[in-house]
């Protein structure tokens, strides 16, 4: 905050109305270095699922750079500085909840920040700090490890709630409705193909003569050619869509099945992983060894029993360009194929009954 704003703040605390100065300072808030740093760092924080990262993202999304008093301006600027500092990955990364494929500026747990008796230090700095006893260092690391474990357990609890409440196919449909729609989808595909097979099997010389000898004046000639083409395209789109759907939904569906009955195994695995990490950190403290290249070594996000990342990314997968393209293509071809099938059925029956081309 500028010096003159500090003066206005003191004046406001003395009872003066300084709101006009708060309004005039609003444009300067958007140009603060803290805001620029936060706007960049939050892009990376959005890729991490742990609560510490998501709190930074949520705080940024709900920021309002509009103050009505100098005091509010002072509080907001202080908050912005705090958020900007803690928006760096060293503050919010969780070794248990990190993406195992993570590639970033932080490559070791030793770079992560801990509270070392009231001051921020990286774990590697803590290992080298001669002013703190070994037992105090171990206690600091135990507290930090417990925090990371609790964050990961929160992530698991949220994953279980999501998996129990929603299937991959839809967010706002009941289970019964989803089953009905799936059965209708499969039955409709079977029905239109059955109709084509019956066309091939039932004798209708008028229909097939228009197919083999194209007559531009007969509707049957166009129908007999276009319907098989549309049906073929519909079948291809049906296979492509459902194959891709099965591929991207399997991790999510497997997680739902597993978590429904085996959630305790997941918590036990996280507990074992956090204890293993703590032993590694304490060993580094005892031997005064700096940590390196181990940021993903203890991750339980995807290497545990289930892929938790798949649960949280289900919505993004449904909104993916390829998924939406295949879904739209299937719906378009389904509509065209069924419309043409109905028209084909009508002219097919007429040609069969009257033995005349149309």
N, C-alpha and C positions, 0 to 999 in steps of 0.2 A: 504494500500500500504506500502511496506517495506521502511525503511528509505533510503536505497541506491537508490530506485526508485524515491523517492522524490528529491534526489540530481540530478539524471539523468533528471528529469522533469525540474528542474531549469536550468540545463545546456542546455537543448533543447530550453527553452524559450530564452536563451541567444544567440541562433543561431547554436549550435552544433547539428550534426546529431547523434541522439541516437536511431535510429530505430532498431539496432541490439539488444539493451537491451529490447525493446518492444517485439521483436520476442522471446527472451529467457524467457520472463515472461509469455508467453502464457500458458504453461502447468500449471503454478501456479494459473491462473484464474479459471480453471476448478476445482481446489481443494479448492477454497474459501468457507468458511462457508455459505456465502450468497447464493452461487449457490446451495449448498446442501439443505439449508432450502427452497429455491424457488422451487426446483425440487420436493420436498415432498408436500409443501403447494399447488402447482398448481393443484395437483390431486384432491383436494377437491374443488378448485375454479372452475374447469371444470363442476361441478355439479350445478352451480348457473348461472342463466340467466341474472342477472342484469349487466349493462354496466361496473360497477366497477370491478366485478369479471372477466368478459370477457376481459377487458383491460389487466389485469394481465396475463391471459392465452395467449393472443395474443402477449404481450411483450416477454413472455418466449419462445413462439414458434418461434419468429423471432430473438432471441438472437444469436449473432455471437461473439464467444470468440476469435476473431482474430483482433488484432490491429497492425497498421503500425507505430505508434509513441507512445512515452511515454505519450503524452497528451491524445491520444485516450484511452490508458490504464487507465489513471486516471479518465477520464469521464466514461468509462465503469464500473470500479469498484464502483464509486459513484452511478451509475444507478443500479447496482446489489444490493447494500446495500439498496437503496430506495425500489426497487421491493420486496426484501426479507421481509422488514419490513411491507410493505403494502399487502403482500400476506397472512397475517393472517386474519381469518374471521371477527375479530373485526373491520377491516378497510373497508371491501367490502360488508358485509351482508346488505341487504335491507329488513326491516321488512314488506314492502308492496309486495316485489317480492320474498320472501323466500318460499321454498317448505313447505306447511303446515305439511308435514311428516318429516321435518328436525330433525335430531338427531346429535348433535355435541357438541363441547366444549363450544359453546356460547349458553346459555339457557335463556338469558334475554336481552332486548334492552339496559338495563343499562350497559352492557359490551361493547357496540359499541362505537367507537372512534369518537369524534368531535373535531373541532378546537376551543379551548378555549383561545381566545386572543393570538394566536400565538403558543400555545403549545397543544400537543395531550393529551386529557383526555377522559376517559370513561364517559358516561352519569352519572353513579352513582358517579364517582369522581367529576363531575361538580356539581351535587346536593349538595355535601358536601363541595365544595370549598368556603371558607369564604372570599376569596380575590376578588370574582366576585359578583357583585350585582345581585339581583333577576331579574331585568329587562334585564340585559345583558345576563343572563342565558336563559331567555325566547327567546331573539333574536337569540342566538346561536342555540337553539332547533328549532325555526321557520325556520332558514336557512337550517338546516340539514333535517328537514321534507320536505321542498320544494324540496331539492335535491333528496330525496327518491321518492317523488311524480313524479318528472320529469323523473327519471329513469324508474319508472313503466309505465308512459305514453309512453316513447320511446319503451318499450317492447311491449306495446299494438299496437303501430303504426307498428312496425316490424311484429307483429303477423298478423295484418290485411293485410299487403302487401303480406306475405307468403300465407295466406289463399286465397286471391284473385287470386294469380298467379298460385298456384299449387293445384291440388287435392291430395288426399291421395294415389291414385292408381299409379301415375307416375309423374315424374318431367319434362320429356322432351316431353310429348305428348300433342297435342292440345285436346281441349274438344271434338271436333267432332270425333277425332281418338279414344279417350277413350270410347265414347259411342258406336262407331262401333265395337270395340273389345269386349266390354261387351255384346252386342247383339249377336255377332258371338260366343262367349263363351257359352251363354245360348242356342242358336239355335243348336250348335254342340252337346251339351249334350242331348237336346230333340230329335235330329235326330237319334242318335245312339240307344237311348232307343226305339224310334218308330220302328226302323228296327227290334229290338228284339221282340217287341210286334207283329209285322206283321208276324214274323217267327212262333210265337205261334198260330196265328189265321189262317194263310193260310195252307191248307192241303198239306203236303209233307211227305208221308209215308216212302219214302226212307231215307230222312234226319233223321226222328225221330226213325226209326228202328235202325240206326247206333248209335243213342244216347242211346237207352234203351238196345241194345245188342252190346256191344263194340266189334268192329272188328279191330284188330291191323293193318290189311292190307289196310284199307280204311281211306283216309284223312278225310272224313266226320265224322268219329267217334271222331277224335281228335278235329276237328273244333267245333263240336256240344257241346263238353264238355268245351273246353278252352275259347271259346268266351263268354259264360255266366259268367264264373269265372272272366275273365278280365273285363267284363262290370260291374259286381258287385263291384270289387275292384275300378274301375274308379269312379263309382257312390259314393262309400264311401269316396274316396279321394276328390271328388268334393264337397260333403257336408261338410267335415271337413275343407277344405281350405276356402270355402266361409263363413262358420260359424265363423271361427277364424278371417278372414278378416273383417267381419262385426263387430265383437266384438272390435277389436283394432282400427278400423277406425271411429267408431261412435263418440267418443269425438272430433276428428278432424273435421269430417263432420258437427257435430252440431255447432262447433265454426265457421266454414265457413258460415253456414246458418245464424247464429245469427249476426255475425259481418258485414255481407253484408248490413243489414238494421238497426241494433241497436247499432252501435259502440258508439254513444253519451251516451248511458246508462252506458256503461263500464267506460268511462271517468268520468261521474258524480259519479259513485260508488267509483272510486279511490279517487276522491276529497273528498268525504264524509269520506272515511276510513282514509285518511291522516289527516283530521281535527279532527277526533275522537282520533287518536293517539297523535296528538299535545296537545289536551286537557288533555289527560292522563299524558303526560310528564310534562306539566305546573303544573298540580295538584300535581305531585310528587315533583316538585321544591318548590311550595308554602308550602307544608306540610313536606318537607325534608324527604320524604319516598324513600328508595332505591327500585329500580325495581327488580323483580325476576320472573322467569318462565313465560315470556310473549313474547318470541322471535317470535312465530308464531301467536300471538293473532290477529294481524292486516293484515295478509297475504291476498292478493288479487290474488295470482297466480292461484289458483284452486277453491277458495271459492267464487269468484265473479260470474258473469253471465256465463262465459265460462272457460274452463280449458286451460290456455295459455301454460302450460307445455306440453299438448298433441300436440299442434301445432309444438313446437320445437323438440319434440321427435318422430315425425312422421317418419323421415328418419331412426332413430335408430330402430323403430318397424319394418319397412320394411326390415331392414338388420338383424333382429333377427334370431336366429338359428331355432326356431320353424317355423316361417313364411317361411324362405327359404327352410326348409325341406318339408313343406306341398306343397309349390309351385313347387318344383322340382319333388316331388312324383306325383303330379297331371299331370304335363307335360309328365312324363315318362309313366304313365298309360294311359293318353289320346292318346299318340302316338301308344302304343301297342294295345289299344282297337280299334282305328280307322283302324290301319293296318290289324288287324285280322277281323274287320267288313267287310272291302273291300274284303279280301280273302274269307270270309264266304259267302258274297253276290255272288261271282263268282261261287263257288262250289254249293251253294244253287240253283242258277238258272240252272246250268248244270244238277243237279240231278232232278230238277223239269221238265226240258224240255225232258231229255232222260229217265227219270224214272229208272235210274241206279245209284248205289253207286259209289263213286270215292275214 
